[in-house]
Structure formats: structure tokens, C-alpha cells
Amino acid sequence: MIIATVALVLFVGLVSVTLLGGHVRRLLSPEQLSAESKVDTARSEVMQMAAKVALLDRVLVLYGPETADARRALRDAIAEGVRRTWPADQSGAVRLEPNQKMGDAVYEAISHLRPQDEAQRGLKTEAASLMVQLAELRALVQAQAVSSVSKPLLIALILWLVVIFFGFSLLAPSTATSTFALIAGAFSVACAVFIILELDHPFAGVIRIPSDPMINTLRDLAKDSP
């Protein structure tokens, strides 16, 4: 009788999971269904920023020695951005909002350049365009940092799992094997929820976007700084 009851509970649980999963999938957007895509997007944006910063510095070098102040301001702004996004103390608060004062200083230094020929005029236009693109990427990273996990859905999921595991523990035979299986299952589910929540915050927590692209770019800027 107990075996039949456990099998029936398992069958009802699996059918409920299937129906609930299909219903939830219709309610959620593709971005919410894939936490990994959020991490991939953030990593791609960081790599784009690093590439555009390196390109902007190269454009300023080609413009001429009069861009020394702009390059210095760029290096300081990037160093500040790295410190705010990836603090040395991992328990420190991550600040994704840009330092507008330092960003404006770079843009003003570029806008004050006085081109002497057509080549410098084109380089100045390209530098200003790259600055706008960097500002857009930074704003996009900040906007996407908002959590996409629905709190009511998360609470419902946790309560649902608690009820399921309570039912299994109530009906399963009181043996060491059953207890170990339930503990292993609870640990696996807890790890899965933990990973989902971690991937929803790619710049904070244990699993975070690496700072290597920006660090390498900053190192190159410091190496060639005026």
C-alpha cells in the first residue's frame, strides 16, 4: 500500500511539474527563461567596452600629442570604472552607475581639440563617436543589472518544493537510504536555485563576470600613457 501511495504521489508530482512548467513558460520572456543568456550578454558588453576603449586610445594617439590630456582622462575614467565594478574586496558593494564627472572630462577634452587638417577632423569625429558608444554600453550594462527573477514566483517555487519534500519524507520508509536520497535531492535543488540567482547578478556574488578584458586594456593604456 505504501509503495502504491508513493508511486501515485510521484506521478501526480511529475504531471504537476510538467503542466506548471508549460504554463510558466508562456508567462515568462525568453530573457527570464535563460539566466545564462544574461551572463553572456553582460560578458559580451564588457568585451565590447574593452575593445572600444583600446580603439579610442589608438585614435587619440594617431591624432597627435595634443591629445595627452584626453588620454590621461580616459585612463583615469577607466581605472575608476574598474574599481567601481570589480572592487578589490569581493564583499564590497558593486556600483555600476558611471562616474559622470570623469566621463564628461574625457568628452570635453576631446571636444576641445582643434583639428588642423582633414585627417585630424576625421579622427576627432571618430573619437567622439566612440565616446558616445561607450556611454551607451555603460548605460545598457547598468539597466540590465535589474533582477529578472520574479520574487512571487520564487517564493511560490520554494513553498512548492517544501511541500513536495515534506510529502516524500512523510511517505518514504524511515531508512538511512531514503534519508540520504532526500538530503541529496534537497541539496541539488538548493544548488540549482542558488546558481539561477547568482547568474541573475553577473557582476556580484560568487559567479561574476571576469574583469580581465578591462584590466588588460587598462594595463595597455598605462603602458602607452603620455
BALOBA-1460 file (C-alpha; in Angstrom, 3 decimals):
// residues 226
<rec num="1" residu="m" x="0.000" y="0.000" z="0.000"/>
<rec num="2" residu="i" x="2.804" y="2.392" z="0.913"/>
<rec num="3" residu="i" x="4.616" y="1.654" z="-2.344"/>
<rec num="4" residu="a" x="1.487" y="2.346" z="-4.375"/>
<rec num="5" residu="t" x="0.899" y="5.584" z="-2.475"/>
<rec num="6" residu="v" x="4.481" y="6.790" z="-3.063"/>
<rec num="7" residu="a" x="4.212" y="5.927" z="-6.773"/>
<rec num="8" residu="l" x="0.922" y="7.807" z="-7.018"/>
<rec num="9" residu="v" x="2.367" y="10.878" z="-5.279"/>
<rec num="10" residu="l" x="5.391" y="10.786" z="-7.577"/>
<rec num="11" residu="f" x="3.168" y="10.501" z="-10.655"/>
<rec num="12" residu="v" x="0.980" y="13.408" z="-9.575"/>
<rec num="13" residu="g" x="4.073" y="15.469" z="-8.735"/>
<rec num="14" residu="l" x="5.686" y="14.876" z="-12.139"/>
<rec num="15" residu="v" x="2.459" y="15.641" z="-14.014"/>
<rec num="16" residu="s" x="2.061" y="18.835" z="-11.965"/>
<rec num="17" residu="v" x="5.637" y="19.848" z="-12.746"/>
<rec num="18" residu="t" x="5.050" y="19.318" z="-16.477"/>
<rec num="19" residu="l" x="1.815" y="21.307" z="-16.550"/>
<rec num="20" residu="l" x="3.192" y="24.072" z="-14.321"/>
<rec num="21" residu="g" x="6.371" y="24.347" z="-16.392"/>
<rec num="22" residu="g" x="4.399" y="24.764" z="-19.617"/>
<rec num="23" residu="h" x="2.181" y="27.395" z="-18.028"/>
<rec num="24" residu="v" x="5.115" y="29.347" z="-16.564"/>
<rec num="25" residu="r" x="6.955" y="29.218" z="-19.901"/>
<rec num="26" residu="r" x="4.062" y="31.029" z="-21.566"/>
<rec num="27" residu="l" x="4.176" y="33.739" z="-18.890"/>
<rec num="28" residu="l" x="7.905" y="34.427" z="-18.943"/>
<rec num="29" residu="s" x="10.025" y="36.154" z="-21.557"/>
<rec num="30" residu="p" x="12.973" y="34.376" z="-23.233"/>
<rec num="31" residu="e" x="15.394" y="36.507" z="-21.166"/>
<rec num="32" residu="q" x="13.784" y="35.335" z="-17.926"/>
<rec num="33" residu="l" x="13.896" y="31.704" z="-19.043"/>
<rec num="34" residu="s" x="17.646" y="31.808" z="-19.599"/>
<rec num="35" residu="a" x="19.755" y="33.248" z="-16.793"/>
<rec num="36" residu="e" x="22.861" y="32.187" z="-18.704"/>
<rec num="37" residu="s" x="21.925" y="34.469" z="-21.616"/>
<rec num="38" residu="k" x="22.065" y="37.421" z="-19.224"/>
<rec num="39" residu="v" x="25.605" y="36.492" z="-18.214"/>
<rec num="40" residu="d" x="26.636" y="36.008" z="-21.849"/>
<rec num="41" residu="t" x="25.167" y="39.398" z="-22.757"/>
<rec num="42" residu="a" x="26.985" y="41.144" z="-19.908"/>
<rec num="43" residu="r" x="30.270" y="39.413" z="-20.791"/>
<rec num="44" residu="s" x="29.883" y="40.447" z="-24.421"/>
<rec num="45" residu="e" x="29.209" y="44.058" z="-23.424"/>
<rec num="46" residu="v" x="32.306" y="44.130" z="-21.206"/>
<rec num="47" residu="m" x="34.436" y="42.826" z="-24.074"/>
<rec num="48" residu="q" x="32.937" y="45.423" z="-26.419"/>
<rec num="49" residu="m" x="33.748" y="48.195" z="-23.940"/>
<rec num="50" residu="a" x="37.329" y="46.986" z="-23.608"/>
<rec num="51" residu="a" x="37.741" y="46.875" z="-27.397"/>
<rec num="52" residu="k" x="36.223" y="50.337" z="-27.892"/>
<rec num="53" residu="v" x="38.407" y="51.838" z="-25.152"/>
<rec num="54" residu="a" x="41.526" y="50.408" z="-26.798"/>
<rec num="55" residu="l" x="40.365" y="51.710" z="-30.178"/>
<rec num="56" residu="l" x="39.579" y="55.146" z="-28.741"/>
<rec num="57" residu="d" x="43.050" y="55.400" z="-27.228"/>
<rec num="58" residu="r" x="44.579" y="54.401" z="-30.564"/>
<rec num="59" residu="v" x="42.558" y="57.074" z="-32.359"/>
<rec num="60" residu="l" x="43.788" y="59.677" z="-29.887"/>
<rec num="61" residu="v" x="47.380" y="58.544" z="-30.406"/>
<rec num="62" residu="l" x="47.001" y="58.909" z="-34.167"/>
<rec num="63" residu="y" x="45.543" y="62.387" z="-33.720"/>
<rec num="64" residu="g" x="48.737" y="63.686" z="-32.185"/>
<rec num="65" residu="p" x="50.472" y="64.699" z="-28.934"/>
<rec num="66" residu="e" x="47.831" y="67.330" z="-28.183"/>
<rec num="67" residu="t" x="45.517" y="64.525" z="-27.013"/>
<rec num="68" residu="a" x="47.684" y="63.835" z="-23.943"/>
<rec num="69" residu="d" x="45.082" y="65.317" z="-21.568"/>
<rec num="70" residu="a" x="42.252" y="63.359" z="-23.196"/>
<rec num="71" residu="r" x="44.209" y="60.088" z="-22.974"/>
<rec num="72" residu="r" x="45.068" y="60.751" z="-19.344"/>
<rec num="73" residu="a" x="41.423" y="61.483" z="-18.540"/>
<rec num="74" residu="l" x="40.384" y="58.313" z="-20.387"/>
<rec num="75" residu="r" x="42.817" y="56.180" z="-18.401"/>
<rec num="76" residu="d" x="41.625" y="57.652" z="-15.097"/>
<rec num="77" residu="a" x="37.967" y="57.145" z="-16.035"/>
<rec num="78" residu="i" x="38.526" y="53.500" z="-16.975"/>
<rec num="79" residu="a" x="40.514" y="52.840" z="-13.785"/>
<rec num="80" residu="e" x="37.687" y="54.333" z="-11.723"/>
<rec num="81" residu="g" x="35.106" y="52.266" z="-13.617"/>
<rec num="82" residu="v" x="37.043" y="49.061" z="-12.960"/>
<rec num="83" residu="r" x="37.315" y="49.873" z="-9.238"/>
<rec num="84" residu="r" x="33.568" y="50.538" z="-9.012"/>
<rec num="85" residu="t" x="32.501" y="47.472" z="-10.985"/>
<rec num="86" residu="w" x="35.046" y="44.990" z="-9.619"/>
<rec num="87" residu="p" x="36.008" y="46.180" z="-6.097"/>
<rec num="88" residu="a" x="39.210" y="44.711" z="-4.653"/>
<rec num="89" residu="d" x="37.202" y="43.498" z="-1.663"/>
<rec num="90" residu="q" x="34.730" y="40.995" z="-3.131"/>
<rec num="91" residu="s" x="32.347" y="41.669" z="-0.244"/>
<rec num="92" residu="g" x="32.279" y="45.352" z="-1.200"/>
<rec num="93" residu="a" x="29.315" y="46.919" z="-2.960"/>
<rec num="94" residu="v" x="29.331" y="46.890" z="-6.758"/>
<rec num="95" residu="r" x="28.463" y="50.277" z="-8.296"/>
<rec num="96" residu="l" x="27.503" y="50.002" z="-11.935"/>
<rec num="97" residu="e" x="26.440" y="53.614" z="-12.303"/>
<rec num="98" residu="p" x="29.126" y="55.501" z="-14.234"/>
<rec num="99" residu="n" x="31.149" y="58.367" z="-12.788"/>
<rec num="100" residu="q" x="29.609" y="61.074" z="-14.945"/>
<rec num="101" residu="k" x="32.131" y="63.709" z="-13.895"/>
<rec num="102" residu="m" x="35.099" y="61.673" z="-15.142"/>
<rec num="103" residu="g" x="33.271" y="60.631" z="-18.300"/>
<rec num="104" residu="d" x="32.383" y="64.243" z="-19.062"/>
<rec num="105" residu="a" x="36.032" y="65.201" z="-18.563"/>
<rec num="106" residu="v" x="37.082" y="62.806" z="-21.347"/>
<rec num="107" residu="y" x="34.374" y="64.053" z="-23.694"/>
<rec num="108" residu="e" x="35.231" y="67.697" z="-23.019"/>
<rec num="109" residu="a" x="38.934" y="67.057" z="-23.612"/>
<rec num="110" residu="i" x="38.067" y="65.522" z="-26.992"/>
<rec num="111" residu="s" x="35.598" y="68.251" z="-27.937"/>
<rec num="112" residu="h" x="38.197" y="70.961" z="-27.198"/>
<rec num="113" residu="l" x="40.593" y="69.562" z="-29.771"/>
<rec num="114" residu="r" x="41.215" y="71.885" z="-32.735"/>
<rec num="115" residu="p" x="41.833" y="69.842" z="-35.905"/>
<rec num="116" residu="q" x="44.456" y="71.264" z="-38.259"/>
<rec num="117" residu="d" x="43.625" y="69.149" z="-41.290"/>
<rec num="118" residu="e" x="41.070" y="66.729" z="-42.697"/>
<rec num="119" residu="a" x="42.743" y="63.700" z="-41.126"/>
<rec num="120" residu="q" x="42.578" y="65.144" z="-37.624"/>
<rec num="121" residu="r" x="38.992" y="66.228" z="-38.224"/>
<rec num="122" residu="g" x="38.042" y="62.656" z="-39.098"/>
<rec num="123" residu="l" x="39.900" y="61.272" z="-36.061"/>
<rec num="124" residu="k" x="38.145" y="63.730" z="-33.753"/>
<rec num="125" residu="t" x="34.755" y="62.705" z="-35.147"/>
<rec num="126" residu="e" x="35.641" y="59.029" z="-34.661"/>
<rec num="127" residu="a" x="36.787" y="59.661" z="-31.080"/>
<rec num="128" residu="a" x="33.557" y="61.489" z="-30.220"/>
<rec num="129" residu="s" x="31.537" y="58.656" z="-31.773"/>
<rec num="130" residu="l" x="33.412" y="56.040" z="-29.717"/>
<rec num="131" residu="m" x="32.765" y="58.038" z="-26.546"/>
<rec num="132" residu="v" x="29.029" y="58.029" z="-27.274"/>
<rec num="133" residu="q" x="29.113" y="54.271" z="-27.933"/>
<rec num="134" residu="l" x="30.956" y="53.657" z="-24.651"/>
<rec num="135" residu="a" x="28.395" y="55.730" z="-22.760"/>
<rec num="136" residu="e" x="25.580" y="53.725" z="-24.359"/>
<rec num="137" residu="l" x="27.214" y="50.407" z="-23.434"/>
<rec num="138" residu="r" x="27.769" y="51.538" z="-19.846"/>
<rec num="139" residu="a" x="24.158" y="52.675" z="-19.529"/>
<rec num="140" residu="l" x="22.994" y="49.373" z="-21.025"/>
<rec num="141" residu="v" x="25.024" y="47.358" z="-18.501"/>
<rec num="142" residu="q" x="23.521" y="49.388" z="-15.667"/>
<rec num="143" residu="a" x="19.971" y="48.966" z="-16.983"/>
<rec num="144" residu="q" x="20.351" y="45.198" z="-17.405"/>
<rec num="145" residu="a" x="21.580" y="44.801" z="-13.821"/>
<rec num="146" residu="v" x="17.959" y="44.852" z="-12.620"/>
<rec num="147" residu="s" x="16.927" y="41.398" z="-11.437"/>
<rec num="148" residu="s" x="14.750" y="39.460" z="-13.882"/>
<rec num="149" residu="v" x="13.691" y="36.845" z="-11.317"/>
<rec num="150" residu="s" x="10.106" y="37.287" z="-10.172"/>
<rec num="151" residu="k" x="10.010" y="37.310" z="-6.357"/>
<rec num="152" residu="p" x="6.411" y="35.985" z="-6.093"/>
<rec num="153" residu="l" x="7.319" y="33.149" z="-8.471"/>
<rec num="154" residu="l" x="10.470" y="32.397" z="-6.464"/>
<rec num="155" residu="i" x="8.512" y="32.295" z="-3.199"/>
<rec num="156" residu="a" x="5.888" y="30.034" z="-4.787"/>
<rec num="157" residu="l" x="8.634" y="27.736" z="-6.088"/>
<rec num="158" residu="i" x="10.260" y="27.445" z="-2.657"/>
<rec num="159" residu="l" x="6.955" y="26.735" z="-0.927"/>
<rec num="160" residu="w" x="6.103" y="24.172" z="-3.592"/>
<rec num="161" residu="l" x="9.456" y="22.406" z="-3.103"/>
<rec num="162" residu="v" x="8.999" y="22.421" z="0.673"/>
<rec num="163" residu="v" x="5.599" y="20.735" z="0.310"/>
<rec num="164" residu="i" x="6.972" y="18.146" z="-2.122"/>
<rec num="165" residu="f" x="9.938" y="17.204" z="0.063"/>
<rec num="166" residu="f" x="7.734" y="17.148" z="3.145"/>
<rec num="167" residu="g" x="5.364" y="14.741" z="1.372"/>
<rec num="168" residu="f" x="8.207" y="12.494" z="0.292"/>
<rec num="169" residu="s" x="9.716" y="12.434" z="3.798"/>
<rec num="170" residu="l" x="6.297" y="11.670" z="5.267"/>
<rec num="171" residu="l" x="5.587" y="8.735" z="2.964"/>
<rec num="172" residu="a" x="9.064" y="7.312" z="2.392"/>
<rec num="173" residu="p" x="10.320" y="4.488" z="4.620"/>
<rec num="174" residu="s" x="12.381" y="5.708" z="7.555"/>
<rec num="175" residu="t" x="15.710" y="4.255" z="6.437"/>
<rec num="176" residu="a" x="19.187" y="5.639" z="6.025"/>
<rec num="177" residu="t" x="18.956" y="5.226" z="2.245"/>
<rec num="178" residu="s" x="15.717" y="7.206" z="1.988"/>
<rec num="179" residu="t" x="17.038" y="9.933" z="4.259"/>
<rec num="180" residu="f" x="20.256" y="10.229" z="2.252"/>
<rec num="181" residu="a" x="18.321" y="10.354" z="-1.028"/>
<rec num="182" residu="l" x="16.077" y="13.153" z="0.262"/>
<rec num="183" residu="i" x="19.050" y="15.120" z="1.574"/>
<rec num="184" residu="a" x="20.897" y="14.696" z="-1.734"/>
<rec num="185" residu="g" x="17.806" y="15.807" z="-3.641"/>
<rec num="186" residu="a" x="17.317" y="18.845" z="-1.401"/>
<rec num="187" residu="f" x="20.983" y="19.782" z="-1.822"/>
<rec num="188" residu="s" x="20.745" y="19.518" z="-5.622"/>
<rec num="189" residu="v" x="17.606" y="21.653" z="-5.760"/>
<rec num="190" residu="a" x="19.141" y="24.248" z="-3.430"/>
<rec num="191" residu="c" x="22.271" y="24.413" z="-5.607"/>
<rec num="192" residu="a" x="20.157" y="24.856" z="-8.739"/>
<rec num="193" residu="v" x="18.215" y="27.758" z="-7.204"/>
<rec num="194" residu="f" x="21.475" y="29.279" z="-5.932"/>
<rec num="195" residu="i" x="23.064" y="29.138" z="-9.401"/>
<rec num="196" residu="i" x="19.986" y="30.686" z="-11.023"/>
<rec num="197" residu="l" x="20.038" y="33.591" z="-8.563"/>
<rec num="198" residu="e" x="23.809" y="34.008" z="-8.964"/>
<rec num="199" residu="l" x="23.575" y="34.132" z="-12.764"/>
<rec num="200" residu="d" x="20.899" y="36.810" z="-12.436"/>
<rec num="201" residu="h" x="23.523" y="39.140" z="-10.885"/>
<rec num="202" residu="p" x="26.571" y="38.731" z="-13.156"/>
<rec num="203" residu="f" x="28.648" y="41.482" z="-11.511"/>
<rec num="204" residu="a" x="28.139" y="40.413" z="-7.884"/>
<rec num="205" residu="g" x="28.235" y="37.252" z="-5.826"/>
<rec num="206" residu="v" x="30.333" y="34.134" z="-6.267"/>
<rec num="207" residu="i" x="29.811" y="33.745" z="-10.019"/>
<rec num="208" residu="r" x="30.677" y="37.041" z="-11.675"/>
<rec num="209" residu="i" x="31.833" y="38.442" z="-14.990"/>
<rec num="210" residu="p" x="35.661" y="38.439" z="-15.114"/>
<rec num="211" residu="s" x="37.396" y="41.801" z="-15.239"/>
<rec num="212" residu="d" x="40.284" y="40.523" z="-17.399"/>
<rec num="213" residu="p" x="39.304" y="42.365" z="-20.629"/>
<rec num="214" residu="m" x="39.120" y="45.740" z="-18.884"/>
<rec num="215" residu="i" x="42.202" y="45.089" z="-16.742"/>
<rec num="216" residu="n" x="44.254" y="44.161" z="-19.797"/>
<rec num="217" residu="t" x="43.060" y="47.252" z="-21.647"/>
<rec num="218" residu="l" x="43.839" y="49.443" z="-18.648"/>
<rec num="219" residu="r" x="47.317" y="47.935" z="-18.457"/>
<rec num="220" residu="d" x="47.898" y="48.781" z="-22.109"/>
<rec num="221" residu="l" x="46.690" y="52.337" z="-21.538"/>
<rec num="222" residu="a" x="49.084" y="52.757" z="-18.619"/>
<rec num="223" residu="k" x="51.941" y="51.304" z="-20.656"/>
<rec num="224" residu="d" x="51.499" y="53.797" z="-23.500"/>
<rec num="225" residu="s" x="50.328" y="56.732" z="-21.369"/>
<rec num="226" residu="p" x="51.865" y="60.163" z="-22.066"/>
